[in-house]
């Protein structure tokens, strides 16, 4: 007969992945809040520019806002993938426990659910890598405006 502590320890093995995902989700939550705040600030600035026009700044903001919105959607997608991965890890823990208790005979199920969770995590990380590139593009547009560069593309100092 299996000791209850063995079942519990085996079931909690995916907890390391759960902790990592929780940290990633927390970071993404902060990033999406920051993106939302920045879009609101840019929109507020556009409204002010209607009273005191500055065509260059208006164009610059109009280039930034779509990039910020795309970043927001990417962050959202990464968060959804991480929530899915989180669910897969919890399901993995449950199937490990059920397998150890011999309630199910699907010994391969915990392995596949764990691998599925890791695959979702990988996709979320790749999406966030692309989002980081967009983050630097919006930063370059802001800096270019401050430096008086109006080429429509990031200046030479930008490597993005």
Secondary structure, 3 states (H helix, E strand, C coil): CCCHHHHHHHHCCCHHHHHHHHHHHHHHHHHHHHHHHHHHHHHHHHHHHHHCCCHHHHHHHHHHHHHHHHHHHHHHHHHHHHHHHHHHHHHHHHHHHHHHCCCCCCCCHHHHHHHHHHHHHHHHHHHHHHHHHHHHHHHHHHHHHHHCCCCCCCCCCCCC
